[in-house]
Amino acid sequence: MKAPSIVCPQCGASVARQRNPSLAVDVIIRVDTRVVLIERKNPPAGWALPGGFVDYGESLEQAAMREVAEETGLELSRLRQFRAYSDPGRDPRGHVVSVVFSAVGRGTARAADDARKVALFAPDRLPANLAFDHARILADYFSQEGIR
């Protein structure tokens, strides 16, 4: 399949347009024995890990802390990279690679920005309507941490 082309604004030549995945971060936030999830305001609907797209010039860690602060008001400690998820079908909006972090949340959670609600869930009481591949991400995390 031939890549779509665009016109170079400097020389007028036709050049191939590169299609690359978008880069996002998601954060598994622990508060005591529970995890923080947000109910999304925008499609796709459902409950999700706090997170979002990495801005140009921003590190993955900065993006994780910014997105969590914007969506939940929480501060993070013990931020660690967990895994990356790259299945091209994981996000119905397009090919999005997510680098997932784990952290401990501090402060009082409040829904803001892209979050309609924020809530804490026990690992055995997660909502059924998790967005994206977040059920798989949480299952992987709980399995690695020995949480049932």
PyMOL commands that place a pseudoatom at each C-alpha (Angstrom):
pseudoatom trace, name=CA, resn=MET, resi=1, chain=A, elem=C, hetatm=0, pos=[0.000, 0.000, 0.000]
pseudoatom trace, name=CA, resn=LYS, resi=2, chain=A, elem=C, hetatm=0, pos=[1.442, 3.326, -1.027]
pseudoatom trace, name=CA, resn=ALA, resi=3, chain=A, elem=C, hetatm=0, pos=[1.733, 5.942, 1.714]
pseudoatom trace, name=CA, resn=PRO, resi=4, chain=A, elem=C, hetatm=0, pos=[-0.299, 9.109, 1.135]
pseudoatom trace, name=CA, resn=SER, resi=5, chain=A, elem=C, hetatm=0, pos=[1.785, 12.074, 0.094]
pseudoatom trace, name=CA, resn=ILE, resi=6, chain=A, elem=C, hetatm=0, pos=[1.937, 15.696, 1.131]
pseudoatom trace, name=CA, resn=VAL, resi=7, chain=A, elem=C, hetatm=0, pos=[3.529, 18.710, -0.540]
pseudoatom trace, name=CA, resn=CYS, resi=8, chain=A, elem=C, hetatm=0, pos=[6.704, 20.168, 0.952]
pseudoatom trace, name=CA, resn=PRO, resi=9, chain=A, elem=C, hetatm=0, pos=[5.964, 23.803, 1.828]
pseudoatom trace, name=CA, resn=GLN, resi=10, chain=A, elem=C, hetatm=0, pos=[9.570, 24.828, 1.035]
pseudoatom trace, name=CA, resn=CYS, resi=11, chain=A, elem=C, hetatm=0, pos=[10.219, 23.238, -2.363]
pseudoatom trace, name=CA, resn=GLY, resi=12, chain=A, elem=C, hetatm=0, pos=[6.796, 22.028, -3.536]
pseudoatom trace, name=CA, resn=ALA, resi=13, chain=A, elem=C, hetatm=0, pos=[7.976, 18.428, -3.948]
pseudoatom trace, name=CA, resn=SER, resi=14, chain=A, elem=C, hetatm=0, pos=[5.591, 15.571, -3.203]
pseudoatom trace, name=CA, resn=VAL, resi=15, chain=A, elem=C, hetatm=0, pos=[6.845, 13.580, -0.218]
pseudoatom trace, name=CA, resn=ALA, resi=16, chain=A, elem=C, hetatm=0, pos=[5.500, 10.461, 1.447]
pseudoatom trace, name=CA, resn=ARG, resi=17, chain=A, elem=C, hetatm=0, pos=[3.532, 11.138, 4.603]
pseudoatom trace, name=CA, resn=GLN, resi=18, chain=A, elem=C, hetatm=0, pos=[4.797, 8.985, 7.454]
pseudoatom trace, name=CA, resn=ARG, resi=19, chain=A, elem=C, hetatm=0, pos=[2.221, 7.220, 9.581]
pseudoatom trace, name=CA, resn=ASN, resi=20, chain=A, elem=C, hetatm=0, pos=[3.488, 6.553, 13.071]
pseudoatom trace, name=CA, resn=PRO, resi=21, chain=A, elem=C, hetatm=0, pos=[1.714, 5.402, 16.207]
pseudoatom trace, name=CA, resn=SER, resi=22, chain=A, elem=C, hetatm=0, pos=[0.810, 8.018, 18.784]
pseudoatom trace, name=CA, resn=LEU, resi=23, chain=A, elem=C, hetatm=0, pos=[2.500, 7.801, 22.182]
pseudoatom trace, name=CA, resn=ALA, resi=24, chain=A, elem=C, hetatm=0, pos=[0.545, 7.799, 25.433]
pseudoatom trace, name=CA, resn=VAL, resi=25, chain=A, elem=C, hetatm=0, pos=[1.053, 7.017, 29.100]
pseudoatom trace, name=CA, resn=ASP, resi=26, chain=A, elem=C, hetatm=0, pos=[-1.275, 5.291, 31.551]
pseudoatom trace, name=CA, resn=VAL, resi=27, chain=A, elem=C, hetatm=0, pos=[-0.734, 5.071, 35.300]
pseudoatom trace, name=CA, resn=ILE, resi=28, chain=A, elem=C, hetatm=0, pos=[-1.759, 2.344, 37.731]
pseudoatom trace, name=CA, resn=ILE, resi=29, chain=A, elem=C, hetatm=0, pos=[-2.150, 4.356, 40.929]
pseudoatom trace, name=CA, resn=ARG, resi=30, chain=A, elem=C, hetatm=0, pos=[-2.286, 2.507, 44.226]
pseudoatom trace, name=CA, resn=VAL, resi=31, chain=A, elem=C, hetatm=0, pos=[-3.971, 4.099, 47.229]
pseudoatom trace, name=CA, resn=ASP, resi=32, chain=A, elem=C, hetatm=0, pos=[-3.659, 1.615, 50.067]
pseudoatom trace, name=CA, resn=THR, resi=33, chain=A, elem=C, hetatm=0, pos=[-4.947, -1.649, 48.558]
pseudoatom trace, name=CA, resn=ARG, resi=34, chain=A, elem=C, hetatm=0, pos=[-7.097, -0.049, 45.852]
pseudoatom trace, name=CA, resn=VAL, resi=35, chain=A, elem=C, hetatm=0, pos=[-6.429, 1.371, 42.378]
pseudoatom trace, name=CA, resn=VAL, resi=36, chain=A, elem=C, hetatm=0, pos=[-7.595, 4.710, 40.985]
pseudoatom trace, name=CA, resn=LEU, resi=37, chain=A, elem=C, hetatm=0, pos=[-9.755, 4.707, 37.847]
pseudoatom trace, name=CA, resn=ILE, resi=38, chain=A, elem=C, hetatm=0, pos=[-11.471, 7.523, 36.008]
pseudoatom trace, name=CA, resn=GLU, resi=39, chain=A, elem=C, hetatm=0, pos=[-14.771, 7.405, 34.184]
pseudoatom trace, name=CA, resn=ARG, resi=40, chain=A, elem=C, hetatm=0, pos=[-14.043, 8.972, 30.797]
pseudoatom trace, name=CA, resn=LYS, resi=41, chain=A, elem=C, hetatm=0, pos=[-15.895, 12.122, 29.667]
pseudoatom trace, name=CA, resn=ASN, resi=42, chain=A, elem=C, hetatm=0, pos=[-15.033, 11.562, 26.005]
pseudoatom trace, name=CA, resn=PRO, resi=43, chain=A, elem=C, hetatm=0, pos=[-15.304, 8.529, 23.723]
pseudoatom trace, name=CA, resn=PRO, resi=44, chain=A, elem=C, hetatm=0, pos=[-14.475, 5.767, 24.033]
pseudoatom trace, name=CA, resn=ALA, resi=45, chain=A, elem=C, hetatm=0, pos=[-16.700, 5.467, 27.090]
pseudoatom trace, name=CA, resn=GLY, resi=46, chain=A, elem=C, hetatm=0, pos=[-15.930, 3.483, 30.200]
pseudoatom trace, name=CA, resn=TRP, resi=47, chain=A, elem=C, hetatm=0, pos=[-13.626, 3.413, 33.193]
pseudoatom trace, name=CA, resn=ALA, resi=48, chain=A, elem=C, hetatm=0, pos=[-9.911, 3.746, 32.534]
pseudoatom trace, name=CA, resn=LEU, resi=49, chain=A, elem=C, hetatm=0, pos=[-6.533, 4.214, 34.077]
pseudoatom trace, name=CA, resn=PRO, resi=50, chain=A, elem=C, hetatm=0, pos=[-5.597, 7.890, 34.300]
pseudoatom trace, name=CA, resn=GLY, resi=51, chain=A, elem=C, hetatm=0, pos=[-3.384, 8.858, 31.397]
pseudoatom trace, name=CA, resn=GLY, resi=52, chain=A, elem=C, hetatm=0, pos=[-3.171, 10.483, 28.025]
pseudoatom trace, name=CA, resn=PHE, resi=53, chain=A, elem=C, hetatm=0, pos=[-0.975, 11.563, 25.163]
pseudoatom trace, name=CA, resn=VAL, resi=54, chain=A, elem=C, hetatm=0, pos=[2.629, 12.642, 25.624]
pseudoatom trace, name=CA, resn=ASP, resi=55, chain=A, elem=C, hetatm=0, pos=[3.229, 16.258, 24.582]
pseudoatom trace, name=CA, resn=TYR, resi=56, chain=A, elem=C, hetatm=0, pos=[6.134, 17.138, 22.315]
pseudoatom trace, name=CA, resn=GLY, resi=57, chain=A, elem=C, hetatm=0, pos=[9.198, 17.961, 24.436]
pseudoatom trace, name=CA, resn=GLU, resi=58, chain=A, elem=C, hetatm=0, pos=[7.842, 16.103, 27.467]
pseudoatom trace, name=CA, resn=SER, resi=59, chain=A, elem=C, hetatm=0, pos=[9.375, 13.008, 29.062]
pseudoatom trace, name=CA, resn=LEU, resi=60, chain=A, elem=C, hetatm=0, pos=[7.216, 9.964, 29.715]
pseudoatom trace, name=CA, resn=GLU, resi=61, chain=A, elem=C, hetatm=0, pos=[7.487, 10.582, 33.456]
pseudoatom trace, name=CA, resn=GLN, resi=62, chain=A, elem=C, hetatm=0, pos=[6.466, 14.234, 33.087]
pseudoatom trace, name=CA, resn=ALA, resi=63, chain=A, elem=C, hetatm=0, pos=[3.488, 13.196, 30.952]
pseudoatom trace, name=CA, resn=ALA, resi=64, chain=A, elem=C, hetatm=0, pos=[2.406, 10.611, 33.536]
pseudoatom trace, name=CA, resn=MET, resi=65, chain=A, elem=C, hetatm=0, pos=[2.557, 13.101, 36.405]
pseudoatom trace, name=CA, resn=ARG, resi=66, chain=A, elem=C, hetatm=0, pos=[0.827, 15.836, 34.361]
pseudoatom trace, name=CA, resn=GLU, resi=67, chain=A, elem=C, hetatm=0, pos=[-2.014, 13.604, 33.177]
pseudoatom trace, name=CA, resn=VAL, resi=68, chain=A, elem=C, hetatm=0, pos=[-2.647, 12.227, 36.668]
pseudoatom trace, name=CA, resn=ALA, resi=69, chain=A, elem=C, hetatm=0, pos=[-2.659, 15.732, 38.176]
pseudoatom trace, name=CA, resn=GLU, resi=70, chain=A, elem=C, hetatm=0, pos=[-5.018, 17.011, 35.444]
pseudoatom trace, name=CA, resn=GLU, resi=71, chain=A, elem=C, hetatm=0, pos=[-7.474, 14.110, 35.692]
pseudoatom trace, name=CA, resn=THR, resi=72, chain=A, elem=C, hetatm=0, pos=[-7.394, 13.219, 39.404]
pseudoatom trace, name=CA, resn=GLY, resi=73, chain=A, elem=C, hetatm=0, pos=[-5.606, 15.975, 41.324]
pseudoatom trace, name=CA, resn=LEU, resi=74, chain=A, elem=C, hetatm=0, pos=[-3.321, 13.356, 42.882]
pseudoatom trace, name=CA, resn=GLU, resi=75, chain=A, elem=C, hetatm=0, pos=[0.422, 13.646, 43.319]
pseudoatom trace, name=CA, resn=LEU, resi=76, chain=A, elem=C, hetatm=0, pos=[2.535, 10.570, 42.640]
pseudoatom trace, name=CA, resn=SER, resi=77, chain=A, elem=C, hetatm=0, pos=[5.367, 8.930, 44.512]
pseudoatom trace, name=CA, resn=ARG, resi=78, chain=A, elem=C, hetatm=0, pos=[7.375, 5.815, 43.626]
pseudoatom trace, name=CA, resn=LEU, resi=79, chain=A, elem=C, hetatm=0, pos=[6.654, 6.255, 39.902]
pseudoatom trace, name=CA, resn=ARG, resi=80, chain=A, elem=C, hetatm=0, pos=[8.016, 3.224, 38.016]
pseudoatom trace, name=CA, resn=GLN, resi=81, chain=A, elem=C, hetatm=0, pos=[7.714, 2.086, 34.441]
pseudoatom trace, name=CA, resn=PHE, resi=82, chain=A, elem=C, hetatm=0, pos=[5.664, -1.122, 34.310]
pseudoatom trace, name=CA, resn=ARG, resi=83, chain=A, elem=C, hetatm=0, pos=[5.278, -2.204, 30.653]
pseudoatom trace, name=CA, resn=ALA, resi=84, chain=A, elem=C, hetatm=0, pos=[4.489, -0.924, 27.176]
pseudoatom trace, name=CA, resn=TYR, resi=85, chain=A, elem=C, hetatm=0, pos=[1.359, -1.979, 25.275]
pseudoatom trace, name=CA, resn=SER, resi=86, chain=A, elem=C, hetatm=0, pos=[1.417, -1.631, 21.506]
pseudoatom trace, name=CA, resn=ASP, resi=87, chain=A, elem=C, hetatm=0, pos=[-1.324, -3.742, 19.916]
pseudoatom trace, name=CA, resn=PRO, resi=88, chain=A, elem=C, hetatm=0, pos=[-2.489, -1.623, 16.944]
pseudoatom trace, name=CA, resn=GLY, resi=89, chain=A, elem=C, hetatm=0, pos=[-6.122, -2.375, 17.901]
pseudoatom trace, name=CA, resn=ARG, resi=90, chain=A, elem=C, hetatm=0, pos=[-5.854, -1.414, 21.591]
pseudoatom trace, name=CA, resn=ASP, resi=91, chain=A, elem=C, hetatm=0, pos=[-7.399, 2.038, 21.012]
pseudoatom trace, name=CA, resn=PRO, resi=92, chain=A, elem=C, hetatm=0, pos=[-10.382, 2.492, 18.660]
pseudoatom trace, name=CA, resn=ARG, resi=93, chain=A, elem=C, hetatm=0, pos=[-9.176, 6.020, 17.794]
pseudoatom trace, name=CA, resn=GLY, resi=94, chain=A, elem=C, hetatm=0, pos=[-6.017, 4.739, 16.106]
pseudoatom trace, name=CA, resn=HIS, resi=95, chain=A, elem=C, hetatm=0, pos=[-2.675, 3.043, 16.696]
pseudoatom trace, name=CA, resn=VAL, resi=96, chain=A, elem=C, hetatm=0, pos=[-1.584, 4.237, 20.136]
pseudoatom trace, name=CA, resn=VAL, resi=97, chain=A, elem=C, hetatm=0, pos=[1.365, 2.838, 22.057]
pseudoatom trace, name=CA, resn=SER, resi=98, chain=A, elem=C, hetatm=0, pos=[1.025, 3.258, 25.804]
pseudoatom trace, name=CA, resn=VAL, resi=99, chain=A, elem=C, hetatm=0, pos=[3.871, 3.149, 28.285]
pseudoatom trace, name=CA, resn=VAL, resi=100, chain=A, elem=C, hetatm=0, pos=[2.279, 2.129, 31.571]
pseudoatom trace, name=CA, resn=PHE, resi=101, chain=A, elem=C, hetatm=0, pos=[3.599, 3.253, 34.935]
pseudoatom trace, name=CA, resn=SER, resi=102, chain=A, elem=C, hetatm=0, pos=[2.750, 2.257, 38.477]
pseudoatom trace, name=CA, resn=ALA, resi=103, chain=A, elem=C, hetatm=0, pos=[2.814, 4.682, 41.391]
pseudoatom trace, name=CA, resn=VAL, resi=104, chain=A, elem=C, hetatm=0, pos=[1.439, 5.486, 44.804]
pseudoatom trace, name=CA, resn=GLY, resi=105, chain=A, elem=C, hetatm=0, pos=[-1.125, 8.286, 44.922]
pseudoatom trace, name=CA, resn=ARG, resi=106, chain=A, elem=C, hetatm=0, pos=[-1.086, 11.101, 47.485]
pseudoatom trace, name=CA, resn=GLY, resi=107, chain=A, elem=C, hetatm=0, pos=[-3.785, 13.657, 48.162]
pseudoatom trace, name=CA, resn=THR, resi=108, chain=A, elem=C, hetatm=0, pos=[-7.527, 13.720, 47.625]
pseudoatom trace, name=CA, resn=ALA, resi=109, chain=A, elem=C, hetatm=0, pos=[-8.771, 12.368, 44.300]
pseudoatom trace, name=CA, resn=ARG, resi=110, chain=A, elem=C, hetatm=0, pos=[-11.167, 14.625, 42.392]
pseudoatom trace, name=CA, resn=ALA, resi=111, chain=A, elem=C, hetatm=0, pos=[-12.380, 14.303, 38.825]
pseudoatom trace, name=CA, resn=ALA, resi=112, chain=A, elem=C, hetatm=0, pos=[-11.197, 16.995, 36.410]
pseudoatom trace, name=CA, resn=ASP, resi=113, chain=A, elem=C, hetatm=0, pos=[-10.176, 17.552, 32.779]
pseudoatom trace, name=CA, resn=ASP, resi=114, chain=A, elem=C, hetatm=0, pos=[-11.141, 14.417, 30.769]
pseudoatom trace, name=CA, resn=ALA, resi=115, chain=A, elem=C, hetatm=0, pos=[-12.522, 12.583, 33.815]
pseudoatom trace, name=CA, resn=ARG, resi=116, chain=A, elem=C, hetatm=0, pos=[-16.256, 12.567, 34.556]
pseudoatom trace, name=CA, resn=LYS, resi=117, chain=A, elem=C, hetatm=0, pos=[-15.679, 10.677, 37.835]
pseudoatom trace, name=CA, resn=VAL, resi=118, chain=A, elem=C, hetatm=0, pos=[-12.761, 9.284, 39.782]
pseudoatom trace, name=CA, resn=ALA, resi=119, chain=A, elem=C, hetatm=0, pos=[-13.042, 6.318, 42.131]
pseudoatom trace, name=CA, resn=LEU, resi=120, chain=A, elem=C, hetatm=0, pos=[-10.937, 3.768, 43.969]
pseudoatom trace, name=CA, resn=PHE, resi=121, chain=A, elem=C, hetatm=0, pos=[-11.516, 0.086, 43.295]
pseudoatom trace, name=CA, resn=ALA, resi=122, chain=A, elem=C, hetatm=0, pos=[-10.367, -3.077, 45.003]
pseudoatom trace, name=CA, resn=PRO, resi=123, chain=A, elem=C, hetatm=0, pos=[-8.638, -5.454, 42.568]
pseudoatom trace, name=CA, resn=ASP, resi=124, chain=A, elem=C, hetatm=0, pos=[-11.515, -7.943, 42.857]
pseudoatom trace, name=CA, resn=ARG, resi=125, chain=A, elem=C, hetatm=0, pos=[-14.196, -5.267, 42.341]
pseudoatom trace, name=CA, resn=LEU, resi=126, chain=A, elem=C, hetatm=0, pos=[-13.169, -3.558, 39.097]
pseudoatom trace, name=CA, resn=PRO, resi=127, chain=A, elem=C, hetatm=0, pos=[-15.946, -2.171, 36.890]
pseudoatom trace, name=CA, resn=ALA, resi=128, chain=A, elem=C, hetatm=0, pos=[-16.991, -4.358, 33.965]
pseudoatom trace, name=CA, resn=ASN, resi=129, chain=A, elem=C, hetatm=0, pos=[-16.776, -1.574, 31.392]
pseudoatom trace, name=CA, resn=LEU, resi=130, chain=A, elem=C, hetatm=0, pos=[-13.032, -0.863, 31.327]
pseudoatom trace, name=CA, resn=ALA, resi=131, chain=A, elem=C, hetatm=0, pos=[-11.930, 1.113, 28.252]
pseudoatom trace, name=CA, resn=PHE, resi=132, chain=A, elem=C, hetatm=0, pos=[-9.141, 0.218, 25.828]
pseudoatom trace, name=CA, resn=ASP, resi=133, chain=A, elem=C, hetatm=0, pos=[-7.069, -2.768, 27.003]
pseudoatom trace, name=CA, resn=HIS, resi=134, chain=A, elem=C, hetatm=0, pos=[-7.035, -1.618, 30.618]
pseudoatom trace, name=CA, resn=ALA, resi=135, chain=A, elem=C, hetatm=0, pos=[-8.529, -4.890, 31.922]
pseudoatom trace, name=CA, resn=ARG, resi=136, chain=A, elem=C, hetatm=0, pos=[-5.531, -6.714, 30.444]
pseudoatom trace, name=CA, resn=ILE, resi=137, chain=A, elem=C, hetatm=0, pos=[-3.075, -4.138, 31.813]
pseudoatom trace, name=CA, resn=LEU, resi=138, chain=A, elem=C, hetatm=0, pos=[-4.521, -4.442, 35.316]
pseudoatom trace, name=CA, resn=ALA, resi=139, chain=A, elem=C, hetatm=0, pos=[-4.591, -8.253, 35.112]
pseudoatom trace, name=CA, resn=ASP, resi=140, chain=A, elem=C, hetatm=0, pos=[-0.915, -8.244, 34.087]
pseudoatom trace, name=CA, resn=TYR, resi=141, chain=A, elem=C, hetatm=0, pos=[-0.063, -5.883, 36.940]
pseudoatom trace, name=CA, resn=PHE, resi=142, chain=A, elem=C, hetatm=0, pos=[-2.012, -7.810, 39.596]
pseudoatom trace, name=CA, resn=SER, resi=143, chain=A, elem=C, hetatm=0, pos=[-0.460, -11.067, 38.389]
pseudoatom trace, name=CA, resn=GLN, resi=144, chain=A, elem=C, hetatm=0, pos=[3.079, -9.658, 38.557]
pseudoatom trace, name=CA, resn=GLU, resi=145, chain=A, elem=C, hetatm=0, pos=[2.464, -8.168, 42.006]
pseudoatom trace, name=CA, resn=GLY, resi=146, chain=A, elem=C, hetatm=0, pos=[0.829, -11.363, 43.311]
pseudoatom trace, name=CA, resn=ILE, resi=147, chain=A, elem=C, hetatm=0, pos=[-2.517, -9.620, 43.880]
pseudoatom trace, name=CA, resn=ARG, resi=148, chain=A, elem=C, hetatm=0, pos=[-5.701, -11.620, 43.488]
for i in range(1, 148): cmd.bond("trace and resi %d" % i, "trace and resi %d" % (i + 1))
show_as sticks, trace
zoom trace
